[in-house]
Amino acid sequence: MAHASPVILITGCSSGIGYHTAKLLQARGWTVFASCRKNEDVERLRGEGLNCLLLDVDDSEAIQRALADLLAQTGGRLDALFNNAGFGQPGAVEDISRQAMREQFETNLFGPWELANAVMKVMRKQGRGRIVFNSSILGFAAMRWRGAYNASKFAMEGLCDTLRHELHGTDIHVSLVEPGPIESRFRPNALARFLKNVDIDGSFHREAYQQQLARLKKEGHAAPFTLPAEAVAEAVWQAITHPHPKARYRVTFPTKLYWALRRLLPQRWYDRACRAAT
């Protein structure tokens, strides 16, 4: 069936940014298809009145099934995609195994990119669309103990910049959202990955890791200038509704500050500023 209201697919909606973006866009009249990788989260969101699909971006078949399900319900229409799903793998670069790095890229980059490519086929036929990727301050400011996550977001930014060039002259637009500290379950999820994949006691960095463990376990805000997830939702709203969307939406004071510092400071001074943040 055809939909009068615009349609968006959002990944990673079990909590945090994806959840609050889905709620905000639905309240503003969009037909929202939220997605989660666990059945219990799908059922919970459906119970809250959201259209919700089962979608694990690590699974190519799941991507195709979820997209086919959505298009069957919308008569083939999809106006926007918000690639939000992702997690952070803490640990020094030298302590990250090939498998842990592969898992980081599967969820943060390869899955979202495969989904975007599938969605592109729909948008090419429509002649229009918006694709938004949730990047990070760590997509341009490399900070210690986050090498795997930094790498996945730096790569995301490069691919999105390339796609933006390749779509020049069309009505399909690609934007990056670059949040700094946001209220979410990012830290508890990162802590689980840290404990699972890093030999903390056997590492050269074991003493420094104690500070990272304290940060990840801390209740409440672990960083100054933390904003609620709705701040990112508002940026997504701008990216999908503005007639001339920006290439980047920087959310939170630290993101805006470090973007300015990167452009103004010599590399050595900028490196010092990045180390000070960790």
C-alpha positions as CSV (number, residue, x, y, z in Angstrom):
1,M,0.0,0.0,0.0
2,A,1.2,3.6,-0.7
3,H,2.1,5.8,2.2
4,A,1.2,9.5,2.2
5,S,3.7,10.3,5.0
6,P,7.5,10.0,4.4
7,V,9.1,6.7,5.4
8,I,12.3,6.2,7.3
9,L,14.3,3.1,8.4
10,I,16.4,3.4,11.6
11,T,18.8,0.8,12.8
12,G,19.9,0.2,16.4
13,C,16.7,1.3,18.1
14,S,16.7,-0.8,21.3
15,S,17.8,2.3,23.3
16,G,19.6,5.6,23.2
17,I,19.9,7.5,19.9
18,G,18.0,5.1,17.7
19,Y,15.1,4.8,20.1
20,H,14.7,8.5,20.7
21,T,15.1,9.3,17.0
22,A,12.4,6.9,16.2
23,K,10.0,8.3,18.8
24,L,10.7,11.9,17.7
25,L,10.2,11.3,14.0
26,Q,7.0,9.3,14.6
27,A,5.7,12.2,16.7
28,R,6.4,14.5,13.8
29,G,4.4,12.6,11.3
30,W,6.9,10.2,9.7
31,T,6.2,6.5,9.1
32,V,9.1,5.1,11.1
33,F,10.4,1.6,10.8
34,A,12.7,1.0,13.8
35,S,14.9,-2.0,13.9
36,C,16.6,-4.1,16.6
37,R,18.8,-7.2,16.5
38,K,17.0,-9.0,19.3
39,N,13.5,-10.4,19.3
40,E,12.7,-9.2,22.8
41,D,13.5,-5.6,21.8
42,V,11.5,-5.8,18.7
43,E,8.4,-7.0,20.7
44,R,9.0,-4.3,23.3
45,L,9.1,-1.5,20.8
46,R,6.0,-2.9,19.0
47,G,4.3,-2.8,22.4
48,E,5.1,0.9,22.6
49,G,3.4,1.6,19.2
50,L,6.4,1.6,16.9
51,N,6.7,-0.3,13.7
52,C,9.7,-2.5,14.5
53,L,11.7,-5.0,12.3
54,L,14.2,-7.6,13.3
55,L,17.5,-6.6,11.8
56,D,21.1,-7.5,12.7
57,V,23.4,-5.5,10.4
58,D,26.0,-8.2,10.8
59,D,23.8,-10.5,8.8
60,S,23.4,-10.0,5.0
61,E,20.3,-12.1,4.8
62,A,18.7,-10.2,7.7
63,I,19.3,-6.9,5.9
64,Q,17.6,-8.2,2.7
65,R,14.6,-9.7,4.7
66,A,14.0,-6.5,6.7
67,L,14.2,-4.3,3.7
68,A,11.8,-6.5,1.7
69,D,9.4,-6.5,4.7
70,L,9.5,-2.7,4.9
71,L,9.0,-2.2,1.2
72,A,6.1,-4.7,1.1
73,Q,4.4,-2.6,3.8
74,T,5.0,0.8,2.1
75,G,4.3,0.0,-1.5
76,G,8.0,0.2,-2.3
77,R,8.6,3.6,-0.7
78,L,11.5,4.5,1.5
79,D,12.5,8.2,1.9
80,A,15.3,8.0,4.4
81,L,17.7,5.7,6.2
82,F,19.4,6.4,9.5
83,N,22.3,4.0,9.9
84,N,22.6,4.2,13.7
85,A,23.5,0.7,14.8
86,G,27.0,0.3,16.2
87,F,29.2,-0.2,19.3
88,G,32.6,0.8,20.7
89,Q,35.4,-1.7,21.3
90,P,37.8,-0.2,23.8
91,G,41.4,-1.1,24.1
92,A,44.8,0.0,22.9
93,V,45.5,-0.8,19.3
94,E,48.2,-3.4,20.3
95,D,45.6,-5.3,22.4
96,I,42.9,-5.6,19.7
97,S,42.9,-8.9,17.9
98,R,42.1,-9.3,14.3
99,Q,38.8,-10.9,15.2
100,A,37.8,-8.1,17.6
101,M,38.7,-5.5,14.9
102,R,36.6,-7.5,12.3
103,E,33.6,-7.5,14.7
104,Q,34.0,-3.8,15.1
105,F,34.0,-3.1,11.4
106,E,31.2,-5.6,10.6
107,T,28.7,-3.8,12.9
108,N,30.0,-0.2,12.5
109,L,30.8,-0.1,8.8
110,F,30.3,-3.2,6.6
111,G,26.7,-3.8,7.7
112,P,25.6,-0.2,7.5
113,W,27.3,0.1,4.1
114,E,25.6,-3.0,2.7
115,L,22.2,-1.7,3.9
116,A,22.9,1.7,2.4
117,N,23.7,0.1,-0.9
118,A,20.5,-1.9,-0.9
119,V,18.5,1.2,0.0
120,M,20.2,3.2,-2.8
121,K,18.6,0.9,-5.4
122,V,15.1,2.1,-4.0
123,M,16.1,5.7,-3.9
124,R,17.6,5.6,-7.4
125,K,14.2,4.4,-8.7
126,Q,12.4,7.1,-6.7
127,G,14.8,9.8,-7.8
128,R,15.2,11.0,-4.2
129,G,16.2,10.1,-0.7
130,R,18.2,10.8,2.4
131,I,20.9,8.6,3.9
132,V,22.3,9.6,7.3
133,F,25.1,7.8,9.1
134,N,25.8,8.1,12.8
135,S,29.5,8.8,13.1
136,S,31.2,10.4,16.1
137,I,33.7,13.0,17.3
138,L,36.0,10.0,17.0
139,G,35.4,10.0,13.2
140,F,37.9,12.9,12.9
141,A,39.6,13.2,16.3
142,A,41.6,10.0,17.2
143,M,41.8,9.4,21.0
144,R,43.6,6.8,23.0
145,W,42.2,3.4,23.9
146,R,39.6,3.7,21.2
147,G,41.6,2.6,18.1
148,A,39.1,0.1,16.7
149,Y,36.2,2.5,17.1
150,N,38.2,5.4,15.7
151,A,39.2,3.4,12.7
152,S,35.6,2.3,11.9
153,K,34.3,5.9,12.1
154,F,37.2,7.4,10.2
155,A,36.5,4.8,7.4
156,M,32.8,5.6,7.6
157,E,33.5,9.3,7.0
158,G,35.7,8.6,4.0
159,L,33.1,6.4,2.4
160,C,30.3,8.9,3.0
161,D,32.4,11.7,1.6
162,T,33.0,9.6,-1.5
163,L,29.3,8.7,-1.9
164,R,28.4,12.3,-1.6
165,H,30.6,13.1,-4.5
166,E,29.2,10.2,-6.5
167,L,25.6,11.4,-5.9
168,H,26.3,15.0,-6.9
169,G,23.6,16.3,-9.2
170,T,21.0,13.9,-7.8
171,D,18.3,14.4,-5.2
172,I,19.8,11.7,-3.0
173,H,21.7,13.3,-0.1
174,V,24.2,11.8,2.4
175,S,24.9,13.3,5.8
176,L,27.0,12.4,8.8
177,V,26.0,13.1,12.3
178,E,29.0,13.5,14.6
179,P,27.9,13.3,18.3
180,G,30.2,13.8,21.3
181,P,29.1,12.5,24.7
182,I,25.4,11.5,24.6
183,E,23.2,9.8,27.1
184,S,22.9,6.1,26.0
185,R,23.9,2.6,26.7
186,F,27.2,3.0,24.8
187,R,29.4,2.7,27.9
188,P,27.8,-0.5,29.4
189,N,28.0,-2.1,25.9
190,A,31.6,-1.0,25.5
191,L,32.5,-2.3,28.9
192,A,31.2,-5.8,28.0
193,R,33.4,-5.8,24.8
194,F,36.4,-4.5,26.8
195,L,36.1,-7.4,29.2
196,K,35.4,-10.0,26.5
197,N,38.2,-9.1,24.0
198,V,41.1,-7.5,25.9
199,D,43.5,-9.2,28.2
200,I,43.5,-6.3,30.7
201,D,45.8,-7.8,33.3
202,G,48.3,-9.0,30.7
203,S,48.5,-5.8,28.8
204,F,51.4,-3.3,28.9
205,H,48.6,-0.7,29.5
206,R,47.0,-2.4,32.4
207,E,47.5,0.6,34.8
208,A,46.0,3.0,32.3
209,Y,43.1,0.6,31.7
210,Q,42.0,1.0,35.4
211,Q,41.0,4.6,34.6
212,Q,39.1,3.4,31.5
213,L,37.3,0.8,33.5
214,A,36.3,3.4,36.1
215,R,35.0,5.6,33.3
216,L,33.0,2.8,31.7
217,K,31.5,1.7,35.0
218,K,30.7,5.2,36.3
219,E,27.0,5.9,36.9
220,G,25.6,9.0,35.2
221,H,27.6,11.2,32.9
222,A,31.2,10.1,32.4
223,A,32.1,13.3,30.4
224,P,31.2,17.0,30.7
225,F,28.8,18.5,28.1
226,T,26.9,15.3,27.8
227,L,23.6,15.8,26.0
228,P,20.4,13.7,25.8
229,A,19.8,11.5,22.8
230,E,17.2,13.8,21.6
231,A,20.0,16.2,20.6
232,V,21.1,13.7,17.9
233,A,17.5,13.1,16.9
234,E,17.1,16.8,16.1
235,A,20.2,16.7,13.9
236,V,18.7,13.7,12.1
237,W,15.5,15.6,11.6
238,Q,17.4,18.5,10.0
239,A,19.3,16.1,7.7
240,I,16.2,14.4,6.4
241,T,13.9,17.4,6.1
242,H,16.1,20.4,5.1
243,P,16.0,21.2,1.4
244,H,19.8,21.5,1.4
245,P,21.1,19.2,4.1
246,K,24.6,19.6,5.5
247,A,27.4,17.1,4.9
248,R,28.0,17.0,8.7
249,Y,26.0,17.8,11.7
250,R,28.2,18.2,14.8
251,V,26.4,17.6,18.0
252,T,27.7,18.6,21.5
253,F,30.2,21.2,22.5
254,P,33.3,18.9,22.4
255,T,32.6,17.9,18.8
256,K,32.4,21.5,17.7
257,L,35.5,22.4,19.7
258,Y,37.7,19.6,18.4
259,W,36.5,20.3,14.8
260,A,37.7,23.9,15.2
261,L,40.9,22.9,16.9
262,R,41.7,20.4,14.1
263,R,41.5,23.2,11.6
264,L,43.4,25.8,13.7
265,L,46.2,24.0,15.5
266,P,49.4,22.5,14.4
267,Q,49.3,18.7,14.4
268,R,51.5,18.5,17.5
269,W,49.3,20.8,19.5
270,Y,46.2,19.1,18.2
271,D,47.6,15.7,19.3
272,R,48.1,17.1,22.8
273,A,44.5,18.2,22.9
274,C,43.3,14.8,21.9
275,R,45.4,13.1,24.6
276,A,44.1,15.5,27.2
277,A,40.5,14.4,26.4
278,T,41.3,10.8,27.4
